[in-house]
Amino acid sequence: MAKIENYKYSIGDAFRDCFYVVPDYQREYVWTEKEVQQLLDDINEQIDVADSREYFVGTVLVSPSSEKNQYEVIDGQQRLTTFFLLLCALKHLFQGESQVQVLSSLISASYADNTGTTRTSLKLEPRYENAGDLVHKLVELDADPQGVRAGIKAANIPSFGSLENLLTAYATIHRYLKDNYDAPTELRRYWGYLANKVVFIQISTDVSSALKIFETINERGVGLNPMDLLKNLLFTNVRLDQFTQLKDEWKKITKPLEKAKEKPLRFLRYFLMANYVIRNDRRDAVVREDEIYDWFVDKQNAALCDYKTKPFEFVRKIIRDVDHYLAFTESCGNDGKPNLAMESLDLLCGGAFSLHHVLLLAASNLPKPLFDHFVAQLESFLFYYIFTKTPTKELERLFSVWADELRGIAQTADPNAQRDKLNTFVAEHFQRNMATKEQELTDAFRRYSLHSMQQYRTRYLLAKLTQFVDMAYKGLRTPGSLREYTVLEIEHILPNNPDSTLRSTFETVNLGVNYDEYKNKLGNFTLLEKPINIVASNGFFAAKKVEYRKCKYYLTSSIVQITTVGHDSSINRINKMLQAFDDWSAASIDRRQELLMGLSREVWKTVPLPAE
């Protein structure tokens, strides 16, 4: 029988003691921004709860190779690779600090091979196509995400598929640390927790045995599913002859979540905050993932849920919210049908933000017109918070408390009173908080560049502005799908890849101005149909103007020509917020950035629901 060993490793211990190789027969790195963000959020949440408590991130299955302390990764490479990229990002952010030396030793190290030759290897090396070259280059560059991308491109290393996933993961991690741990003391605290308190179990055996264990894990599962404790709790409150019925009902919760690859514990956390008044010693109205089971067994909460006397009713309540939750993740409304307001909200939030589901679940019993209106107001509110990079934890308590109020509004029988209460809710919570963010958003807009946010959010931003101007141009009051605009090309008016003549001309005319800084400013972007974008290419503005006039989207065509119709038409009213330009200078880009900022105030604002 093959020898099987297991060790509990902290992240610091694992990357100090082990060299990990991802063999080419394993699947490539498939984690998207959503999975990376969730891992980072989970660690962040644990630090907030208690930075002295260990956080267990699962089991890693490896097989020792012929080289000392080197292991082939059979299962767990997505997590290990993400942690390796996290170490790389921390090393770059700690530049000039004492932590760099320790981090460097966890990223790569020298060792003696079987022949006695000294070799230097990365502590994690993927061996599927081109991944090793990319990771080696990433470590060598020791740069921010933009610098890494530029270096990879210059080295002619491909960046598509799983290789793009690696670069996206590094950018997500780097941005997360900058946004949440900007202060040196906070970054050191984070690093200390990661190195010492984030732990996993490493199971080590020969390759054939490891693969058999991996197969068994995937066929049967290991240990309890995170929701099994709750299920078992419910089983204690039903008769033996009801077990099969309860098991079948429970599958209506777990199977859809598994199919959609949604984390059961995250859903349960949102379910609780959306449906019940949350009380705890912290008085923050928040349930952490590791507190869910304890919350359920609390005597007061058990009575609140009433699962002891009515277990099936309670389970069906969860099932209804699972249906709503998954519908919301698919851009559907509270009627389960495709919904333009939800589509727009999802394009803003992407896979990186999901806390708003607490409010959506709490509001799910509103009549459809009120729900759709609420979603549109929520989008404006979240725009302010996301584009000012406000930490999610600032919203957790607010959303949990607001959910209590939303449930009351949804239960209001009189339609007029219900509408008035919803208007009051939006004014007191969304509008008031947006007002406190006004100056912060203005500052963020003035600094906004291509790398300020994820590209899908920059595309969303431009799409909403373009759609708003089109609606005014066409005299429309109700927006259509935003996806018509999100598929357009992001055009750099000042070219992204200029020839040397254009670059030098621009910097000569605009003394003291950095070309690369201005080409990436928001004011230099517009949306353009792909065929026109290809023709416009990388030329001077004078040549591009001819092509911009052909664009059917007025926010773009108005850059070179304003259309006037009548005296007080909707076109003329929107023209007051636009400007045509004769040339394209640094001042032009700054001016257009201000114009886009003005438009944003009209796009992302709250409005009351009028009386019928």
C-alpha positions, 0 to 999 in steps of 0.5 A: 500500500502506498505511503500517505502523509499529511501535514497542516501547512500555513501559506508561509510554511508551504511556500518555504518548505515546498516546490510545487509543479503543476504537470502538463496533464493537469487542467490549466488555470481556470479561475476567473476574477469572480473566484479570485475575488471571493478567496480574497474576500473570504480571507479579508472577512476572517481578518475582520472577525479575529486575526488570531483565528486560523482560516482553513482553505481546504485540502491540497493533494500532491505527489513527491517528485524525484527532486528534494521537496518538489511536489506535483500538484494533483488537486488544489492548483487553482488555490496554490497558483492564486496564493503564489500570485498573491505573494508576487503582488505583496512583494511588489507592494512592499518594495523597499521594505524588509518584508521583500526578503522573506517574500522573495524566498517564498517565491523562488529559492535555490536548492541542490538537485540529485547531481549536487548542482545548485538550481534556482526554481520558482516555488510554483511552476506551471508546466502547461503550454507557455504558462511557465514562461509567463509566470517566470516573466511575471516574477522577473518583472516585479511590477504593477499589472500594467507593467507586467502586461507590457513586459509579457507583450514585449517578450512575445509571450502569448496571453490568451485563455488560461494565460490571460486568466493568470494575468487577470488574477494578478491584476485583481489581487494587486488592485484588491490589496491597493484598495483595501490595504493601502496603509503600510500597517494594514498591509503588514497585518494582512501579510502576517495573517496570510503567512501564519493563519491561512492554512491547508492540509497537504496530502502526499502520496505517489502519483497513481495513489494520488490520482485514485484519491482525487477520483474518489474525492470527486466521486464521493465528496469529502467531509460535510458539505457546508450546508449539511449541518443545517440539513441535519439540524432540520432532519432532527425536527421531522419524523422518520417517514418524512426523511425522503421528502425532506431530502428531495426538498433539500436538493432543490436548494443545493443542486441549483446552487451547485449547477450555477457554481454559487457558494452555498454559504454565501447564499445562506449568509445573504438569505439570513440578512435579507430575511431576518433581523440580525443581532449579535454582540458586535451590533453590526447586523452582519452574519459571517460565514463561520457564524451561520450554524451558530446563528441557526441554533441560537434559541431566539433565532430558531424561534424567528425562523420557526424551523423546529415546528415548520421545517418544510415551510422553512425549507420552501422559503429557502427554495424560493430565495434560491430561485430568486437569487439565481434568477438575479445572477442571470439578469432576471427580475423578481418574476424570473424573466429577463429584465433590462434593469437587472441586466444594467445592474449586473453589467456594473457589478460583474463578478466582483460585487455580490452583496447587493443580493441582500437588498434584492432578496429583501425587495423580491416580493415588491410588485414588478414595477416597484421592483424594477424601479428599485433596481434602477435606483440601486444601480445609481447608488452602487455606481457611486460606491463602486467607482469611489472604490468604497470597501464592501465591508462599509456596506454590509451593515447598511444593507442588512439593516436596510433589508429589514425596512425593505421587507416591511415595504414589500408587505405593505398592502396599500399600493399608494402607501407602498410607493410612498414608502419606497420613495422615502427609502430611496431618498433617505438611504440611497440619495443621502449617501450618494450626496456624501460621496459627491466630492469623492466621485468628482475627484475619482472622475477627474483622475479616471483612466483606463486602468482605474477600474476593470475594463468591463466597468470602463466599458459599462461607464461609456455604454451608459453615457452613450445610451443616455445621449442617444435617448436624448437625441432620439427623444426616448424615455425608456432605455433599451438593452445596454448590451447594444453598447457594451459590444462596441469597440473602445476607441482611443481618440488619441491613438493607443499605438501611435507612430513616432511622428504623432507622439512627438507632434502631440508632446511638442504642441502640448508642452510638459504633457506625457502622451501615455498619460493622456491617451489613457484618460477617460476623456480620450475614450469613446465607443465606435462600431468595429468597422469604423474603428478599423478604418479610423486606425491610429491616425491623427485626429484630423483624419479620424474626424471623417470616420467619427461623423459616420458613427450612429452613436451621437456621443461619438459623432458629436465630438466633431459635429453638433446637430441642431434641431428646432428650438427646444428639442431634446437634441438641443437640450443634450447639446448643452452638455456636449461639445465639438472639437476642431483639434485634439489636444491635452486641453481637449481631453481634459475638457471632454473628461469634464463633460463626461463627468457632467453627463454622469450626474444625469445618468446615475441619479435617483428619481422618485416613482411618480403617482399613478 
